[in-house]
Amino acid sequence: MGAAGRKGRGRETNLFAWDGDLPPAQQVSIKMPRPIQVANVEDQVAELLDLHDVQNSRVVDPLEFTVRWPVRGYELDSLGHVNNAVYLSWAEEVATAHAEAAGYGRDWSASRGGGWIIRKTQITYHRPAVYGDEVELTVRVELVRGARGVRRTTIHRTADRELLAEVLTEWVWVRLSDGRAVAAPRELVELAAAVTASTLAKRRAR
């Protein structure tokens, strides 16, 4: 289906409602045998970073990352618009590329015995993307607290800066040995301390 003027949820989900929506980390069991793995992730991410000349161009900001790519024909629905589900794939793809480029990717995570998996996603569609468009995706880390991480991805059409979609994603840090949610590494919590404080302050002000 086309993406214009639609919401990903019939009712807005508050990803920052911390009290009561997730039990304490030690009581959480993710119902999966192991964290989600993407086949050939190193090759895919390396190709993406090389395509956008990221690897050798500059030091990557660990809290914000932007890439551009063209809409591909197989991503279209019967109306000629990018399929709704593709925006979710894009958000995950750019998050993975960001983590790898900033030095906090799969190898770094594995060395600390854990990894991120997606728990909840909220998406708002504004305008459809079509074949021939180039899109710009910017992912920002908004919070790392306890076992949670929250990223916001905005997707614009490069040519006219039209906002196409926004994706708010809650991730959970899980232990590789048993798939249970545990506190994210302190380095990540400290790295995101300022944006976490800002996000929580905005939530309290609502």
TORLOKOL-123925 format. One record per residue (C-alpha): x, y, z; residue number from 1. Coordinates in Angstrom, 2 decimals, padded with zeros to 5 digits. Layout:
BEGIN
+---------+---------+---------+-----+
!       u !       v !       w ! pos !
+---------+---------+---------+-----+
!       X !       Y !       Z ! NUM !
...
+---------+---------+---------+-----+
END
This chain:
BEGIN
+---------+---------+---------+-----+
!       u !       v !       w ! pos !
+---------+---------+---------+-----+
!  000.00 !  000.00 !  000.00 !   1 !
!  001.10 !  003.58 ! -000.51 !   2 !
!  002.55 !  005.54 !  002.36 !   3 !
!  000.88 !  008.92 !  001.93 !   4 !
! -000.94 !  010.33 !  004.91 !   5 !
! -001.03 !  007.13 !  006.94 !   6 !
! -000.04 !  006.20 !  010.45 !   7 !
!  001.77 !  003.01 !  011.30 !   8 !
! -000.46 !  002.60 !  014.37 !   9 !
! -004.09 !  003.40 !  014.94 !  10 !
! -003.13 !  004.72 !  018.41 !  11 !
!  000.08 !  006.51 !  019.24 !  12 !
!  002.52 !  004.42 !  021.24 !  13 !
!  004.60 !  006.11 !  023.92 !  14 !
!  008.05 !  004.56 !  023.76 !  15 !
!  009.14 !  006.66 !  026.72 !  16 !
!  006.53 !  005.32 !  029.17 !  17 !
!  009.13 !  003.60 !  031.31 !  18 !
!  007.08 !  002.86 !  034.38 !  19 !
!  005.45 ! -000.54 !  034.14 !  20 !
!  005.67 ! -001.26 !  030.43 !  21 !
!  008.74 ! -003.48 !  030.81 !  22 !
!  009.56 ! -005.48 !  033.94 !  23 !
!  013.02 ! -005.08 !  035.51 !  24 !
!  015.80 ! -006.34 !  033.27 !  25 !
!  016.57 ! -009.39 !  035.35 !  26 !
!  012.98 ! -010.61 !  034.93 !  27 !
!  012.77 ! -010.20 !  031.16 !  28 !
!  013.18 ! -013.15 !  028.87 !  29 !
!  013.23 ! -012.46 !  025.14 !  30 !
!  011.41 ! -015.28 !  023.42 !  31 !
!  013.99 ! -016.14 !  020.81 !  32 !
!  016.91 ! -018.56 !  020.79 !  33 !
!  019.44 ! -015.83 !  020.00 !  34 !
!  019.54 ! -012.18 !  018.92 !  35 !
!  018.47 ! -011.40 !  015.37 !  36 !
!  021.31 ! -011.93 !  012.93 !  37 !
!  021.55 ! -010.57 !  009.41 !  38 !
!  023.27 ! -012.82 !  006.89 !  39 !
!  026.53 ! -011.39 !  005.54 !  40 !
!  026.06 ! -008.23 !  007.59 !  41 !
!  029.73 ! -007.28 !  007.27 !  42 !
!  029.57 ! -007.39 !  003.46 !  43 !
!  026.28 ! -005.48 !  003.36 !  44 !
!  027.39 ! -002.76 !  005.74 !  45 !
!  030.81 ! -002.42 !  004.11 !  46 !
!  029.14 ! -001.99 !  000.74 !  47 !
!  026.75 !  000.61 !  002.16 !  48 !
!  029.52 !  002.59 !  003.85 !  49 !
!  031.70 !  002.42 !  000.75 !  50 !
!  028.77 !  003.58 ! -001.39 !  51 !
!  028.41 !  006.69 !  000.76 !  52 !
!  032.17 !  007.18 !  001.26 !  53 !
!  031.80 !  007.03 !  005.02 !  54 !
!  034.62 !  004.80 !  006.14 !  55 !
!  037.54 !  007.05 !  005.25 !  56 !
!  035.86 !  010.44 !  005.01 !  57 !
!  035.53 !  011.50 !  008.66 !  58 !
!  035.07 !  010.38 !  012.22 !  59 !
!  031.47 !  009.21 !  012.55 !  60 !
!  029.30 !  010.84 !  015.22 !  61 !
!  028.14 !  007.96 !  017.47 !  62 !
!  024.82 !  009.73 !  018.14 !  63 !
!  023.79 !  010.86 !  014.65 !  64 !
!  024.34 !  009.47 !  011.16 !  65 !
!  023.08 !  010.33 !  007.67 !  66 !
!  023.15 !  008.36 !  004.42 !  67 !
!  021.46 !  008.63 !  001.04 !  68 !
!  020.42 !  005.99 ! -001.46 !  69 !
!  018.06 !  005.61 ! -004.43 !  70 !
!  014.67 !  003.93 ! -004.29 !  71 !
!  014.99 !  000.46 ! -005.83 !  72 !
!  012.39 ! -001.04 ! -008.14 !  73 !
!  011.74 ! -004.11 ! -006.00 !  74 !
!  010.76 ! -001.86 ! -003.07 !  75 !
!  007.60 ! -000.63 ! -004.80 !  76 !
!  004.02 ! -001.74 ! -004.23 !  77 !
!  001.25 ! -002.11 ! -006.82 !  78 !
!  000.62 !  001.65 ! -006.77 !  79 !
!  004.21 !  002.46 ! -007.64 !  80 !
!  004.98 !  003.75 ! -004.12 !  81 !
!  007.63 !  002.40 ! -001.79 !  82 !
!  005.93 ! -000.33 !  000.25 !  83 !
!  005.15 !  000.64 !  003.83 !  84 !
!  007.25 ! -002.19 !  005.26 !  85 !
!  010.33 ! -001.00 !  003.37 !  86 !
!  010.63 !  002.09 !  005.57 !  87 !
!  011.08 ! -000.19 !  008.57 !  88 !
!  013.82 ! -002.10 !  006.75 !  89 !
!  015.51 !  001.18 !  005.88 !  90 !
!  015.45 !  002.28 !  009.52 !  91 !
!  017.08 ! -000.98 !  010.64 !  92 !
!  019.61 ! -000.83 !  007.81 !  93 !
!  020.75 !  002.70 !  008.63 !  94 !
!  020.93 !  001.88 !  012.36 !  95 !
!  023.18 ! -001.10 !  011.62 !  96 !
!  025.37 !  000.97 !  009.31 !  97 !
!  025.62 !  003.71 !  011.93 !  98 !
!  026.70 !  001.32 !  014.67 !  99 !
!  029.34 ! -000.29 !  012.45 ! 100 !
!  030.69 !  003.03 !  011.18 ! 101 !
!  030.92 !  004.49 !  014.69 ! 102 !
!  032.76 !  001.44 !  016.03 ! 103 !
!  029.88 !  000.01 !  018.07 ! 104 !
!  028.75 ! -002.70 !  015.68 ! 105 !
!  028.42 ! -006.45 !  015.93 ! 106 !
!  032.02 ! -007.25 !  016.84 ! 107 !
!  032.11 ! -004.58 !  019.56 ! 108 !
!  028.80 ! -005.80 !  020.96 ! 109 !
!  029.84 ! -009.46 !  020.87 ! 110 !
!  033.04 ! -008.64 !  022.77 ! 111 !
!  030.80 ! -007.32 !  025.55 ! 112 !
!  028.57 ! -010.37 !  025.49 ! 113 !
!  025.44 ! -008.73 !  024.14 ! 114 !
!  023.61 ! -007.08 !  021.29 ! 115 !
!  020.60 ! -004.95 !  020.40 ! 116 !
!  017.27 ! -006.33 !  019.22 ! 117 !
!  014.16 ! -004.36 !  018.25 ! 118 !
!  011.31 ! -004.45 !  020.77 ! 119 !
!  008.90 ! -001.80 !  019.52 ! 120 !
!  008.52 !  000.45 !  016.48 ! 121 !
!  006.31 !  003.45 !  015.83 ! 122 !
!  006.18 !  004.86 !  012.29 ! 123 !
!  004.44 !  007.89 !  010.83 ! 124 !
!  004.05 !  008.16 !  007.07 ! 125 !
!  003.87 !  011.64 !  005.53 ! 126 !
!  004.44 !  011.33 !  001.77 ! 127 !
!  005.14 !  008.42 ! -000.60 ! 128 !
!  008.53 !  007.78 ! -002.16 ! 129 !
!  008.55 !  006.53 ! -005.76 ! 130 !
!  011.01 !  004.99 ! -008.18 ! 131 !
!  013.64 !  007.52 ! -009.22 ! 132 !
!  013.66 !  009.30 ! -005.85 ! 133 !
!  016.82 !  009.53 ! -003.81 ! 134 !
!  016.11 !  009.41 ! -000.09 ! 135 !
!  018.13 !  010.76 !  002.81 ! 136 !
!  017.97 !  008.90 !  006.11 ! 137 !
!  019.16 !  010.42 !  009.37 ! 138 !
!  019.20 !  008.31 !  012.52 ! 139 !
!  019.62 !  009.91 !  015.95 ! 140 !
!  020.12 !  008.20 !  019.28 ! 141 !
!  017.60 !  009.71 !  021.70 ! 142 !
!  018.08 !  007.57 !  024.78 ! 143 !
!  020.13 !  004.77 !  026.33 ! 144 !
!  018.87 !  003.82 !  029.77 ! 145 !
!  018.90 !  000.48 !  031.54 ! 146 !
!  018.37 ! -002.18 !  028.91 ! 147 !
!  016.74 !  000.25 !  026.48 ! 148 !
!  017.92 !  002.29 !  023.56 ! 149 !
!  015.73 !  004.58 !  021.46 ! 150 !
!  016.57 !  005.78 !  017.96 ! 151 !
!  014.62 !  008.19 !  015.76 ! 152 !
!  015.02 !  007.94 !  011.98 ! 153 !
!  013.77 !  010.64 !  009.63 ! 154 !
!  013.46 !  009.94 !  005.92 ! 155 !
!  013.44 !  012.84 !  003.44 ! 156 !
!  013.35 !  013.03 ! -000.34 ! 157 !
!  016.72 !  014.54 ! -001.20 ! 158 !
!  015.55 !  016.68 ! -004.13 ! 159 !
!  013.02 !  018.86 ! -002.26 ! 160 !
!  013.68 !  017.97 !  001.42 ! 161 !
!  010.11 !  016.68 !  001.75 ! 162 !
!  009.64 !  014.61 !  004.91 ! 163 !
!  008.46 !  011.14 !  003.87 ! 164 !
!  008.42 !  009.21 !  007.13 ! 165 !
!  009.59 !  009.15 !  010.75 ! 166 !
!  010.46 !  005.95 !  012.58 ! 167 !
!  010.84 !  005.74 !  016.37 ! 168 !
!  012.39 !  002.45 !  017.44 ! 169 !
!  012.97 !  001.00 !  020.89 ! 170 !
!  015.81 ! -001.49 !  021.13 ! 171 !
!  016.66 ! -003.82 !  024.01 ! 172 !
!  020.18 ! -004.94 !  024.90 ! 173 !
!  020.22 ! -008.72 !  025.41 ! 174 !
!  022.85 ! -011.09 !  026.72 ! 175 !
!  024.11 ! -013.39 !  023.98 ! 176 !
!  024.37 ! -016.41 !  026.26 ! 177 !
!  020.66 ! -016.65 !  027.05 ! 178 !
!  018.82 ! -013.87 !  025.19 ! 179 !
!  017.77 ! -012.10 !  028.41 ! 180 !
!  017.52 ! -008.32 !  028.64 ! 181 !
!  020.29 ! -006.77 !  030.75 ! 182 !
!  021.68 ! -003.28 !  031.26 ! 183 !
!  023.42 ! -001.83 !  028.20 ! 184 !
!  027.20 ! -001.33 !  028.47 ! 185 !
!  028.14 !  001.65 !  030.62 ! 186 !
!  030.12 !  003.16 !  027.76 ! 187 !
!  026.94 !  003.50 !  025.69 ! 188 !
!  024.95 !  004.89 !  028.62 ! 189 !
!  027.60 !  007.53 !  029.30 ! 190 !
!  027.97 !  008.35 !  025.61 ! 191 !
!  024.25 !  009.08 !  025.35 ! 192 !
!  023.85 !  010.70 !  028.77 ! 193 !
!  023.16 !  014.22 !  027.45 ! 194 !
!  020.60 !  013.17 !  024.83 ! 195 !
!  018.96 !  010.82 !  027.33 ! 196 !
!  018.55 !  013.67 !  029.81 ! 197 !
!  017.14 !  015.92 !  027.08 ! 198 !
!  014.65 !  013.27 !  025.94 ! 199 !
!  013.41 !  012.60 !  029.46 ! 200 !
!  013.10 !  016.32 !  030.19 ! 201 !
!  010.94 !  016.79 !  027.10 ! 202 !
!  008.77 !  013.85 !  028.15 ! 203 !
!  008.25 !  015.28 !  031.64 ! 204 !
!  007.33 !  018.67 !  030.17 ! 205 !
!  004.44 !  017.24 !  028.13 ! 206 !
+---------+---------+---------+-----+
END
